[in-house]
Amino acid sequence: MGHRGSGVQRVGFTRLTAAVIFALAVFNPYTEGLEGSSPLIYMLSHYSLILSGLVAGSGLLQLKHRLWIPGCALILLWHLPLPFALAASQPLYRGTEEFSLLLSGLLVGGSLGSLKGITKGLLLIAWLVGDTLLAILFLIRPDIYASEGLRASPFAPAGFALAGAGMVLFMNAAIAYIAYAYIKAIYSRVESAPG
């Protein structure tokens, strides 16, 4: 029992450490300075903040299953053109956005334990569809998010091609990791099954 408890504590510490690393990747002067000029860095910061909350929330919190809904709503809000541009260009909005994205990760991550497998799968699909659509917009209609079509935006249209490509690469890496973790979990259950 004591050995199992120390294993659980080790996993909790590892999750917390990973969450802090993801957060520190954003909350530093270097990244903050680049976010207002590079849509790619800005989007990677979004991923990092949400992942920080997801990792911490899924390991440390046990929230009611419906709290993922406001978490997802916050993520969607900050990826609409005007909020996206305002947070990229103005420090007050940026602070609100960063706190909101971290909170959204905590809400979604903390709710995962109470969700059925089908709901988790649908959330994953919704994320992939949403990010794919956003990446496509970045590639074919950057003016929707760039200063050319949105005065509040600090970004030139040219930077969005790299952001869209980076998002596609990130999604592929995330899918590969999720598939690996899922197969590993199934294999572990089969290995530990009696007989």
C-alpha positions in Angstrom: 0.0 0.0 0.0 2.8 2.4 0.9 4.6 1.6 -2.3 1.5 2.3 -4.3 1.0 5.6 -2.5 4.5 6.7 -3.3 3.9 5.8 -6.9 0.8 8.0 -7.0 2.7 10.9 -5.3 5.5 10.5 -7.9 2.9 10.7 -10.8 1.3 13.8 -9.2 4.7 15.4 -8.8 5.6 14.6 -12.4 2.3 16.1 -13.7 2.8 19.2 -11.6 6.3 19.6 -12.8 5.2 19.2 -16.5 2.4 21.8 -15.9 4.9 24.3 -14.4 7.3 23.8 -17.4 4.4 24.4 -19.9 3.4 27.5 -18.0 7.0 28.9 -17.8 7.4 28.4 -21.5 4.8 31.2 -21.8 5.3 33.3 -18.7 8.8 34.7 -19.4 9.9 37.9 -21.0 11.4 36.3 -24.1 8.2 34.5 -25.2 6.0 37.4 -24.1 8.1 39.7 -26.4 7.6 37.4 -29.4 3.9 36.8 -29.0 2.9 40.2 -30.4 4.9 39.7 -33.6 4.7 36.0 -34.4 1.4 34.2 -34.9 3.2 30.9 -34.6 4.7 31.8 -31.1 1.3 33.1 -30.1 -0.5 29.8 -31.0 2.3 27.7 -29.4 1.7 29.8 -26.3 -2.0 28.9 -26.4 -1.2 25.2 -26.7 1.3 25.5 -23.8 -1.1 27.3 -21.5 -4.0 24.9 -22.2 -1.6 21.9 -21.8 -0.4 23.2 -18.5 -3.9 23.4 -17.2 -4.9 20.0 -18.7 -1.9 18.2 -17.2 -2.4 19.8 -13.8 -6.2 19.5 -13.8 -6.3 15.8 -14.9 -3.8 14.9 -12.2 -4.8 17.0 -9.3 -8.5 17.9 -9.6 -11.8 15.9 -9.7 -14.4 18.3 -11.1 -18.0 17.7 -12.2 -18.2 16.5 -15.7 -20.0 19.6 -17.1 -17.2 22.0 -16.2 -15.5 21.1 -19.5 -18.2 23.1 -21.3 -17.1 26.6 -19.9 -13.5 25.5 -20.4 -14.0 24.8 -24.1 -16.1 28.0 -24.4 -13.1 30.0 -23.1 -10.8 28.4 -25.6 -13.2 29.1 -28.5 -13.6 32.7 -27.4 -9.9 33.5 -27.6 -9.6 32.1 -31.1 -12.3 34.3 -32.6 -10.7 37.1 -34.7 -11.2 40.1 -32.5 -10.4 38.6 -29.1 -7.4 36.9 -30.7 -6.1 40.2 -32.1 -6.8 42.2 -28.9 -5.0 39.7 -26.7 -2.0 39.7 -29.1 -1.8 43.5 -29.2 -2.8 44.8 -25.7 -1.3 43.7 -22.4 -4.5 43.8 -20.4 -6.3 41.5 -22.8 -3.2 39.3 -23.0 -3.2 38.8 -19.2 -6.9 38.0 -19.2 -6.4 35.6 -22.2 -3.5 33.8 -20.6 -5.3 33.4 -17.3 -8.4 32.2 -19.1 -6.6 29.6 -21.2 -4.8 28.2 -18.2 -8.2 28.1 -16.4 -9.8 26.4 -19.4 -7.2 23.7 -19.3 -7.8 23.1 -15.6 -11.5 22.9 -16.1 -11.3 20.5 -19.0 -8.5 18.4 -17.4 -10.2 18.3 -14.0 -13.4 17.1 -15.7 -11.8 14.3 -17.8 -11.9 11.7 -14.9 -15.7 12.0 -14.7 -16.3 11.8 -18.5 -17.2 8.6 -20.4 -14.8 7.4 -23.1 -17.2 8.5 -25.9 -17.3 12.1 -24.6 -13.5 12.2 -24.3 -13.3 10.9 -27.9 -15.7 13.5 -29.1 -13.8 16.3 -27.3 -10.6 15.1 -29.1 -12.4 15.1 -32.4 -13.8 18.6 -31.8 -10.4 19.9 -30.9 -8.9 18.4 -34.1 -11.7 19.7 -36.3 -11.5 23.2 -34.7 -7.8 23.5 -35.0 -7.8 22.2 -38.5 -10.3 24.8 -39.5 -8.3 27.5 -37.8 -5.1 26.3 -39.5 -6.9 26.3 -42.9 -8.1 29.9 -42.3 -4.6 30.9 -41.4 -3.3 29.4 -44.6 -6.0 30.6 -47.1 -7.6 33.7 -45.5 -5.0 35.2 -43.1 -6.6 38.6 -43.6 -9.4 37.6 -41.2 -6.8 37.6 -38.4 -4.1 39.9 -39.8 -3.7 43.6 -39.6 -4.7 43.9 -43.2 -8.3 43.0 -42.4 -8.4 43.6 -38.7 -7.0 46.9 -37.4 -6.5 45.6 -33.8 -4.2 42.8 -35.0 -0.4 43.3 -34.7 0.3 40.5 -37.2 1.2 40.7 -40.9 -0.6 38.2 -43.1 2.7 36.5 -44.1 3.2 35.1 -40.6 0.0 33.0 -40.6 1.3 30.4 -43.2 4.0 29.3 -40.7 1.4 29.4 -37.8 -1.0 27.2 -39.8 1.8 24.7 -40.7 3.0 24.6 -37.1 -0.5 23.9 -35.9 -0.8 20.9 -38.3 2.5 19.6 -37.1 1.5 20.0 -33.4 -1.8 18.2 -34.0 0.0 15.3 -35.7 2.5 15.0 -32.8 -0.4 15.1 -30.3 -2.3 12.4 -32.1 0.8 10.2 -32.3 1.4 10.7 -28.5 -2.3 10.0 -27.6 -2.3 6.8 -29.8 1.0 5.7 -28.2 -0.4 6.3 -24.6 -3.6 4.5 -25.4 -1.9 1.4 -26.9 0.5 1.4 -24.0 -2.4 1.5 -21.5 -4.2 -1.4 -23.3 -0.9 -3.4 -23.3 -0.4 -2.8 -19.6 -3.9 -4.0 -18.8 -3.4 -7.1 -20.8 0.0 -7.8 -19.2 -1.4 -7.4 -15.7 -4.6 -9.5 -16.3 -4.6 -12.7 -14.3 -4.1 -16.0 -16.2 
